[in-house]
Amino acid sequence: MAPLAFTTTLTSAGDALIALTGELDLSATPSLEEEIGRLASDDGVRRVVLDLRELEFMDSTGLRMVALASRSLSAAGRELVLVRSHDPIQRVFAITGMEDHLTFVDDPGSLRDGETAT
């Protein structure tokens, strides 16, 4: 499997879309945590969207990082939205009950400017 790689795209509406590929595990979380921290402190960002569709693997460290990212973004007045991944990754969120506490969408294009995800 490939190591984690990600690209961040900022929109004029204040969304930061982070597209992830590869593995979200212990070795990968520090760089993603740093990027999310940077976005949390950016006054131009109102929502961070983690696109998990191309993620190949996620372990408990990745799951913990998502939970902490949600908490830190919320504390900074920003929203975290996750784009659903394939079944093995989504199953991790379901088994742990985190699926009930996080916001998921099927497609980042379904988010409208100025609208809060549900």
Phi and psi in radians as a Rosetta constraint file:
Dihedral C 1 N 2 CA 2 C 2 CIRCULARHARMONIC -1.508 0.35
Dihedral N 2 CA 2 C 2 N 3 CIRCULARHARMONIC 2.575 0.35
Dihedral C 2 N 3 CA 3 C 3 CIRCULARHARMONIC -1.158 0.35
Dihedral N 3 CA 3 C 3 N 4 CIRCULARHARMONIC 2.814 0.35
Dihedral C 3 N 4 CA 4 C 4 CIRCULARHARMONIC -1.097 0.35
Dihedral N 4 CA 4 C 4 N 5 CIRCULARHARMONIC 2.375 0.35
Dihedral C 4 N 5 CA 5 C 5 CIRCULARHARMONIC -2.377 0.35
Dihedral N 5 CA 5 C 5 N 6 CIRCULARHARMONIC 2.600 0.35
Dihedral C 5 N 6 CA 6 C 6 CIRCULARHARMONIC -2.634 0.35
Dihedral N 6 CA 6 C 6 N 7 CIRCULARHARMONIC 2.682 0.35
Dihedral C 6 N 7 CA 7 C 7 CIRCULARHARMONIC -2.211 0.35
Dihedral N 7 CA 7 C 7 N 8 CIRCULARHARMONIC 2.494 0.35
Dihedral C 7 N 8 CA 8 C 8 CIRCULARHARMONIC -1.994 0.35
Dihedral N 8 CA 8 C 8 N 9 CIRCULARHARMONIC 2.256 0.35
Dihedral C 8 N 9 CA 9 C 9 CIRCULARHARMONIC -2.113 0.35
Dihedral N 9 CA 9 C 9 N 10 CIRCULARHARMONIC 2.219 0.35
Dihedral C 9 N 10 CA 10 C 10 CIRCULARHARMONIC -1.745 0.35
Dihedral N 10 CA 10 C 10 N 11 CIRCULARHARMONIC 2.410 0.35
Dihedral C 10 N 11 CA 11 C 11 CIRCULARHARMONIC -1.838 0.35
Dihedral N 11 CA 11 C 11 N 12 CIRCULARHARMONIC 2.849 0.35
Dihedral C 11 N 12 CA 12 C 12 CIRCULARHARMONIC -1.198 0.35
Dihedral N 12 CA 12 C 12 N 13 CIRCULARHARMONIC -0.314 0.35
Dihedral C 12 N 13 CA 13 C 13 CIRCULARHARMONIC -1.455 0.35
Dihedral N 13 CA 13 C 13 N 14 CIRCULARHARMONIC -0.063 0.35
Dihedral C 13 N 14 CA 14 C 14 CIRCULARHARMONIC 1.658 0.35
Dihedral N 14 CA 14 C 14 N 15 CIRCULARHARMONIC 0.264 0.35
Dihedral C 14 N 15 CA 15 C 15 CIRCULARHARMONIC -1.627 0.35
Dihedral N 15 CA 15 C 15 N 16 CIRCULARHARMONIC 2.461 0.35
Dihedral C 15 N 16 CA 16 C 16 CIRCULARHARMONIC -2.013 0.35
Dihedral N 16 CA 16 C 16 N 17 CIRCULARHARMONIC 1.939 0.35
Dihedral C 16 N 17 CA 17 C 17 CIRCULARHARMONIC -1.686 0.35
Dihedral N 17 CA 17 C 17 N 18 CIRCULARHARMONIC 2.069 0.35
Dihedral C 17 N 18 CA 18 C 18 CIRCULARHARMONIC -1.885 0.35
Dihedral N 18 CA 18 C 18 N 19 CIRCULARHARMONIC 1.910 0.35
Dihedral C 18 N 19 CA 19 C 19 CIRCULARHARMONIC -1.609 0.35
Dihedral N 19 CA 19 C 19 N 20 CIRCULARHARMONIC 2.078 0.35
Dihedral C 19 N 20 CA 20 C 20 CIRCULARHARMONIC -1.763 0.35
Dihedral N 20 CA 20 C 20 N 21 CIRCULARHARMONIC 2.467 0.35
Dihedral C 20 N 21 CA 21 C 21 CIRCULARHARMONIC -2.369 0.35
Dihedral N 21 CA 21 C 21 N 22 CIRCULARHARMONIC 2.668 0.35
Dihedral C 21 N 22 CA 22 C 22 CIRCULARHARMONIC 1.623 0.35
Dihedral N 22 CA 22 C 22 N 23 CIRCULARHARMONIC -2.478 0.35
Dihedral C 22 N 23 CA 23 C 23 CIRCULARHARMONIC -1.977 0.35
Dihedral N 23 CA 23 C 23 N 24 CIRCULARHARMONIC 2.256 0.35
Dihedral C 23 N 24 CA 24 C 24 CIRCULARHARMONIC -1.786 0.35
Dihedral N 24 CA 24 C 24 N 25 CIRCULARHARMONIC 1.671 0.35
Dihedral C 24 N 25 CA 25 C 25 CIRCULARHARMONIC -2.443 0.35
Dihedral N 25 CA 25 C 25 N 26 CIRCULARHARMONIC -2.964 0.35
Dihedral C 25 N 26 CA 26 C 26 CIRCULARHARMONIC -0.916 0.35
Dihedral N 26 CA 26 C 26 N 27 CIRCULARHARMONIC -0.736 0.35
Dihedral C 26 N 27 CA 27 C 27 CIRCULARHARMONIC -1.292 0.35
Dihedral N 27 CA 27 C 27 N 28 CIRCULARHARMONIC -0.330 0.35
Dihedral C 27 N 28 CA 28 C 28 CIRCULARHARMONIC -1.755 0.35
Dihedral N 28 CA 28 C 28 N 29 CIRCULARHARMONIC -0.391 0.35
Dihedral C 28 N 29 CA 29 C 29 CIRCULARHARMONIC -1.121 0.35
Dihedral N 29 CA 29 C 29 N 30 CIRCULARHARMONIC -0.590 0.35
Dihedral C 29 N 30 CA 30 C 30 CIRCULARHARMONIC -1.012 0.35
Dihedral N 30 CA 30 C 30 N 31 CIRCULARHARMONIC -0.745 0.35
Dihedral C 30 N 31 CA 31 C 31 CIRCULARHARMONIC -1.203 0.35
Dihedral N 31 CA 31 C 31 N 32 CIRCULARHARMONIC -0.638 0.35
Dihedral C 31 N 32 CA 32 C 32 CIRCULARHARMONIC -1.252 0.35
Dihedral N 32 CA 32 C 32 N 33 CIRCULARHARMONIC -0.680 0.35
Dihedral C 32 N 33 CA 33 C 33 CIRCULARHARMONIC -1.047 0.35
Dihedral N 33 CA 33 C 33 N 34 CIRCULARHARMONIC -0.719 0.35
Dihedral C 33 N 34 CA 34 C 34 CIRCULARHARMONIC -1.089 0.35
Dihedral N 34 CA 34 C 34 N 35 CIRCULARHARMONIC -0.758 0.35
Dihedral C 34 N 35 CA 35 C 35 CIRCULARHARMONIC -1.134 0.35
Dihedral N 35 CA 35 C 35 N 36 CIRCULARHARMONIC -0.749 0.35
Dihedral C 35 N 36 CA 36 C 36 CIRCULARHARMONIC -1.160 0.35
Dihedral N 36 CA 36 C 36 N 37 CIRCULARHARMONIC -0.670 0.35
Dihedral C 36 N 37 CA 37 C 37 CIRCULARHARMONIC -1.078 0.35
Dihedral N 37 CA 37 C 37 N 38 CIRCULARHARMONIC -0.702 0.35
Dihedral C 37 N 38 CA 38 C 38 CIRCULARHARMONIC -1.092 0.35
Dihedral N 38 CA 38 C 38 N 39 CIRCULARHARMONIC -0.764 0.35
Dihedral C 38 N 39 CA 39 C 39 CIRCULARHARMONIC -1.212 0.35
Dihedral N 39 CA 39 C 39 N 40 CIRCULARHARMONIC -0.600 0.35
Dihedral C 39 N 40 CA 40 C 40 CIRCULARHARMONIC -1.111 0.35
Dihedral N 40 CA 40 C 40 N 41 CIRCULARHARMONIC -0.518 0.35
Dihedral C 40 N 41 CA 41 C 41 CIRCULARHARMONIC -1.660 0.35
Dihedral N 41 CA 41 C 41 N 42 CIRCULARHARMONIC 0.007 0.35
Dihedral C 41 N 42 CA 42 C 42 CIRCULARHARMONIC -1.531 0.35
Dihedral N 42 CA 42 C 42 N 43 CIRCULARHARMONIC 2.004 0.35
Dihedral C 42 N 43 CA 43 C 43 CIRCULARHARMONIC -1.089 0.35
Dihedral N 43 CA 43 C 43 N 44 CIRCULARHARMONIC -0.352 0.35
Dihedral C 43 N 44 CA 44 C 44 CIRCULARHARMONIC -1.449 0.35
Dihedral N 44 CA 44 C 44 N 45 CIRCULARHARMONIC -0.124 0.35
Dihedral C 44 N 45 CA 45 C 45 CIRCULARHARMONIC -1.778 0.35
Dihedral N 45 CA 45 C 45 N 46 CIRCULARHARMONIC 2.206 0.35
Dihedral C 45 N 46 CA 46 C 46 CIRCULARHARMONIC -1.936 0.35
Dihedral N 46 CA 46 C 46 N 47 CIRCULARHARMONIC -0.374 0.35
Dihedral C 46 N 47 CA 47 C 47 CIRCULARHARMONIC -2.571 0.35
Dihedral N 47 CA 47 C 47 N 48 CIRCULARHARMONIC 2.387 0.35
Dihedral C 47 N 48 CA 48 C 48 CIRCULARHARMONIC -1.931 0.35
Dihedral N 48 CA 48 C 48 N 49 CIRCULARHARMONIC 2.211 0.35
Dihedral C 48 N 49 CA 49 C 49 CIRCULARHARMONIC -1.985 0.35
Dihedral N 49 CA 49 C 49 N 50 CIRCULARHARMONIC 2.012 0.35
Dihedral C 49 N 50 CA 50 C 50 CIRCULARHARMONIC -1.644 0.35
Dihedral N 50 CA 50 C 50 N 51 CIRCULARHARMONIC 1.992 0.35
Dihedral C 50 N 51 CA 51 C 51 CIRCULARHARMONIC -1.579 0.35
Dihedral N 51 CA 51 C 51 N 52 CIRCULARHARMONIC 1.876 0.35
Dihedral C 51 N 52 CA 52 C 52 CIRCULARHARMONIC -1.672 0.35
Dihedral N 52 CA 52 C 52 N 53 CIRCULARHARMONIC 0.050 0.35
Dihedral C 52 N 53 CA 53 C 53 CIRCULARHARMONIC -1.036 0.35
Dihedral N 53 CA 53 C 53 N 54 CIRCULARHARMONIC -0.545 0.35
Dihedral C 53 N 54 CA 54 C 54 CIRCULARHARMONIC -1.796 0.35
Dihedral N 54 CA 54 C 54 N 55 CIRCULARHARMONIC 0.129 0.35
Dihedral C 54 N 55 CA 55 C 55 CIRCULARHARMONIC -1.250 0.35
Dihedral N 55 CA 55 C 55 N 56 CIRCULARHARMONIC 2.291 0.35
Dihedral C 55 N 56 CA 56 C 56 CIRCULARHARMONIC -1.615 0.35
Dihedral N 56 CA 56 C 56 N 57 CIRCULARHARMONIC -0.508 0.35
Dihedral C 56 N 57 CA 57 C 57 CIRCULARHARMONIC -2.736 0.35
Dihedral N 57 CA 57 C 57 N 58 CIRCULARHARMONIC 2.534 0.35
Dihedral C 57 N 58 CA 58 C 58 CIRCULARHARMONIC -2.542 0.35
Dihedral N 58 CA 58 C 58 N 59 CIRCULARHARMONIC 2.241 0.35
Dihedral C 58 N 59 CA 59 C 59 CIRCULARHARMONIC -1.811 0.35
Dihedral N 59 CA 59 C 59 N 60 CIRCULARHARMONIC -3.007 0.35
Dihedral C 59 N 60 CA 60 C 60 CIRCULARHARMONIC -1.102 0.35
Dihedral N 60 CA 60 C 60 N 61 CIRCULARHARMONIC -0.490 0.35
Dihedral C 60 N 61 CA 61 C 61 CIRCULARHARMONIC -1.158 0.35
Dihedral N 61 CA 61 C 61 N 62 CIRCULARHARMONIC -0.715 0.35
Dihedral C 61 N 62 CA 62 C 62 CIRCULARHARMONIC -1.136 0.35
Dihedral N 62 CA 62 C 62 N 63 CIRCULARHARMONIC -0.712 0.35
Dihedral C 62 N 63 CA 63 C 63 CIRCULARHARMONIC -1.086 0.35
Dihedral N 63 CA 63 C 63 N 64 CIRCULARHARMONIC -0.766 0.35
Dihedral C 63 N 64 CA 64 C 64 CIRCULARHARMONIC -1.086 0.35
Dihedral N 64 CA 64 C 64 N 65 CIRCULARHARMONIC -0.715 0.35
Dihedral C 64 N 65 CA 65 C 65 CIRCULARHARMONIC -1.088 0.35
Dihedral N 65 CA 65 C 65 N 66 CIRCULARHARMONIC -0.706 0.35
Dihedral C 65 N 66 CA 66 C 66 CIRCULARHARMONIC -1.114 0.35
Dihedral N 66 CA 66 C 66 N 67 CIRCULARHARMONIC -0.762 0.35
Dihedral C 66 N 67 CA 67 C 67 CIRCULARHARMONIC -1.084 0.35
Dihedral N 67 CA 67 C 67 N 68 CIRCULARHARMONIC -0.783 0.35
Dihedral C 67 N 68 CA 68 C 68 CIRCULARHARMONIC -1.175 0.35
Dihedral N 68 CA 68 C 68 N 69 CIRCULARHARMONIC -0.626 0.35
Dihedral C 68 N 69 CA 69 C 69 CIRCULARHARMONIC -1.110 0.35
Dihedral N 69 CA 69 C 69 N 70 CIRCULARHARMONIC -0.735 0.35
Dihedral C 69 N 70 CA 70 C 70 CIRCULARHARMONIC -1.044 0.35
Dihedral N 70 CA 70 C 70 N 71 CIRCULARHARMONIC -0.784 0.35
Dihedral C 70 N 71 CA 71 C 71 CIRCULARHARMONIC -1.131 0.35
Dihedral N 71 CA 71 C 71 N 72 CIRCULARHARMONIC -0.820 0.35
Dihedral C 71 N 72 CA 72 C 72 CIRCULARHARMONIC -1.207 0.35
Dihedral N 72 CA 72 C 72 N 73 CIRCULARHARMONIC -0.642 0.35
Dihedral C 72 N 73 CA 73 C 73 CIRCULARHARMONIC -1.177 0.35
Dihedral N 73 CA 73 C 73 N 74 CIRCULARHARMONIC -0.711 0.35
Dihedral C 73 N 74 CA 74 C 74 CIRCULARHARMONIC -1.087 0.35
Dihedral N 74 CA 74 C 74 N 75 CIRCULARHARMONIC -0.733 0.35
Dihedral C 74 N 75 CA 75 C 75 CIRCULARHARMONIC -1.103 0.35
Dihedral N 75 CA 75 C 75 N 76 CIRCULARHARMONIC -0.489 0.35
Dihedral C 75 N 76 CA 76 C 76 CIRCULARHARMONIC -1.574 0.35
Dihedral N 76 CA 76 C 76 N 77 CIRCULARHARMONIC 0.077 0.35
Dihedral C 76 N 77 CA 77 C 77 CIRCULARHARMONIC 1.391 0.35
Dihedral N 77 CA 77 C 77 N 78 CIRCULARHARMONIC 0.412 0.35
Dihedral C 77 N 78 CA 78 C 78 CIRCULARHARMONIC -2.065 0.35
Dihedral N 78 CA 78 C 78 N 79 CIRCULARHARMONIC 2.767 0.35
Dihedral C 78 N 79 CA 79 C 79 CIRCULARHARMONIC -1.813 0.35
Dihedral N 79 CA 79 C 79 N 80 CIRCULARHARMONIC 2.506 0.35
Dihedral C 79 N 80 CA 80 C 80 CIRCULARHARMONIC -1.919 0.35
Dihedral N 80 CA 80 C 80 N 81 CIRCULARHARMONIC 2.256 0.35
Dihedral C 80 N 81 CA 81 C 81 CIRCULARHARMONIC -2.202 0.35
Dihedral N 81 CA 81 C 81 N 82 CIRCULARHARMONIC 2.392 0.35
Dihedral C 81 N 82 CA 82 C 82 CIRCULARHARMONIC -1.946 0.35
Dihedral N 82 CA 82 C 82 N 83 CIRCULARHARMONIC 2.347 0.35
Dihedral C 82 N 83 CA 83 C 83 CIRCULARHARMONIC -1.564 0.35
Dihedral N 83 CA 83 C 83 N 84 CIRCULARHARMONIC 2.140 0.35
Dihedral C 83 N 84 CA 84 C 84 CIRCULARHARMONIC -0.921 0.35
Dihedral N 84 CA 84 C 84 N 85 CIRCULARHARMONIC 2.489 0.35
Dihedral C 84 N 85 CA 85 C 85 CIRCULARHARMONIC -1.766 0.35
Dihedral N 85 CA 85 C 85 N 86 CIRCULARHARMONIC -2.987 0.35
Dihedral C 85 N 86 CA 86 C 86 CIRCULARHARMONIC -1.294 0.35
Dihedral N 86 CA 86 C 86 N 87 CIRCULARHARMONIC 2.961 0.35
Dihedral C 86 N 87 CA 87 C 87 CIRCULARHARMONIC -0.929 0.35
Dihedral N 87 CA 87 C 87 N 88 CIRCULARHARMONIC -0.805 0.35
Dihedral C 87 N 88 CA 88 C 88 CIRCULARHARMONIC -1.034 0.35
Dihedral N 88 CA 88 C 88 N 89 CIRCULARHARMONIC -0.646 0.35
Dihedral C 88 N 89 CA 89 C 89 CIRCULARHARMONIC -1.312 0.35
Dihedral N 89 CA 89 C 89 N 90 CIRCULARHARMONIC -0.770 0.35
Dihedral C 89 N 90 CA 90 C 90 CIRCULARHARMONIC -1.083 0.35
Dihedral N 90 CA 90 C 90 N 91 CIRCULARHARMONIC -0.574 0.35
Dihedral C 90 N 91 CA 91 C 91 CIRCULARHARMONIC -1.080 0.35
Dihedral N 91 CA 91 C 91 N 92 CIRCULARHARMONIC -0.623 0.35
Dihedral C 91 N 92 CA 92 C 92 CIRCULARHARMONIC -1.055 0.35
Dihedral N 92 CA 92 C 92 N 93 CIRCULARHARMONIC -0.761 0.35
Dihedral C 92 N 93 CA 93 C 93 CIRCULARHARMONIC -1.160 0.35
Dihedral N 93 CA 93 C 93 N 94 CIRCULARHARMONIC -0.671 0.35
Dihedral C 93 N 94 CA 94 C 94 CIRCULARHARMONIC -1.206 0.35
Dihedral N 94 CA 94 C 94 N 95 CIRCULARHARMONIC -0.823 0.35
Dihedral C 94 N 95 CA 95 C 95 CIRCULARHARMONIC -1.062 0.35
Dihedral N 95 CA 95 C 95 N 96 CIRCULARHARMONIC -0.669 0.35
Dihedral C 95 N 96 CA 96 C 96 CIRCULARHARMONIC -1.465 0.35
Dihedral N 96 CA 96 C 96 N 97 CIRCULARHARMONIC -0.123 0.35
Dihedral C 96 N 97 CA 97 C 97 CIRCULARHARMONIC 1.420 0.35
Dihedral N 97 CA 97 C 97 N 98 CIRCULARHARMONIC 0.001 0.35
Dihedral C 97 N 98 CA 98 C 98 CIRCULARHARMONIC -1.221 0.35
Dihedral N 98 CA 98 C 98 N 99 CIRCULARHARMONIC -0.390 0.35
Dihedral C 98 N 99 CA 99 C 99 CIRCULARHARMONIC -1.022 0.35
Dihedral N 99 CA 99 C 99 N 100 CIRCULARHARMONIC -0.515 0.35
Dihedral C 99 N 100 CA 100 C 100 CIRCULARHARMONIC -1.386 0.35
Dihedral N 100 CA 100 C 100 N 101 CIRCULARHARMONIC -0.251 0.35
Dihedral C 100 N 101 CA 101 C 101 CIRCULARHARMONIC -1.959 0.35
Dihedral N 101 CA 101 C 101 N 102 CIRCULARHARMONIC -0.102 0.35
Dihedral C 101 N 102 CA 102 C 102 CIRCULARHARMONIC -2.006 0.35
Dihedral N 102 CA 102 C 102 N 103 CIRCULARHARMONIC 2.781 0.35
Dihedral C 102 N 103 CA 103 C 103 CIRCULARHARMONIC -1.714 0.35
Dihedral N 103 CA 103 C 103 N 104 CIRCULARHARMONIC 2.167 0.35
Dihedral C 103 N 104 CA 104 C 104 CIRCULARHARMONIC -2.081 0.35
Dihedral N 104 CA 104 C 104 N 105 CIRCULARHARMONIC 2.538 0.35
Dihedral C 104 N 105 CA 105 C 105 CIRCULARHARMONIC -2.288 0.35
Dihedral N 105 CA 105 C 105 N 106 CIRCULARHARMONIC 2.787 0.35
Dihedral C 105 N 106 CA 106 C 106 CIRCULARHARMONIC -1.442 0.35
Dihedral N 106 CA 106 C 106 N 107 CIRCULARHARMONIC -0.493 0.35
Dihedral C 106 N 107 CA 107 C 107 CIRCULARHARMONIC -2.573 0.35
Dihedral N 107 CA 107 C 107 N 108 CIRCULARHARMONIC 2.282 0.35
Dihedral C 107 N 108 CA 108 C 108 CIRCULARHARMONIC -1.102 0.35
Dihedral N 108 CA 108 C 108 N 109 CIRCULARHARMONIC -0.394 0.35
Dihedral C 108 N 109 CA 109 C 109 CIRCULARHARMONIC -1.204 0.35
Dihedral N 109 CA 109 C 109 N 110 CIRCULARHARMONIC -0.261 0.35
Dihedral C 109 N 110 CA 110 C 110 CIRCULARHARMONIC -1.351 0.35
Dihedral N 110 CA 110 C 110 N 111 CIRCULARHARMONIC -0.210 0.35
Dihedral C 110 N 111 CA 111 C 111 CIRCULARHARMONIC -1.408 0.35
Dihedral N 111 CA 111 C 111 N 112 CIRCULARHARMONIC 2.194 0.35
Dihedral C 111 N 112 CA 112 C 112 CIRCULARHARMONIC -1.695 0.35
Dihedral N 112 CA 112 C 112 N 113 CIRCULARHARMONIC 2.577 0.35
Dihedral C 112 N 113 CA 113 C 113 CIRCULARHARMONIC -0.972 0.35
Dihedral N 113 CA 113 C 113 N 114 CIRCULARHARMONIC 2.295 0.35
Dihedral C 113 N 114 CA 114 C 114 CIRCULARHARMONIC 1.371 0.35
Dihedral N 114 CA 114 C 114 N 115 CIRCULARHARMONIC 0.010 0.35
Dihedral C 114 N 115 CA 115 C 115 CIRCULARHARMONIC -1.855 0.35
Dihedral N 115 CA 115 C 115 N 116 CIRCULARHARMONIC 2.445 0.35
Dihedral C 115 N 116 CA 116 C 116 CIRCULARHARMONIC -1.442 0.35
Dihedral N 116 CA 116 C 116 N 117 CIRCULARHARMONIC 2.392 0.35
Dihedral C 116 N 117 CA 117 C 117 CIRCULARHARMONIC -1.240 0.35
Dihedral N 117 CA 117 C 117 N 118 CIRCULARHARMONIC 2.679 0.35
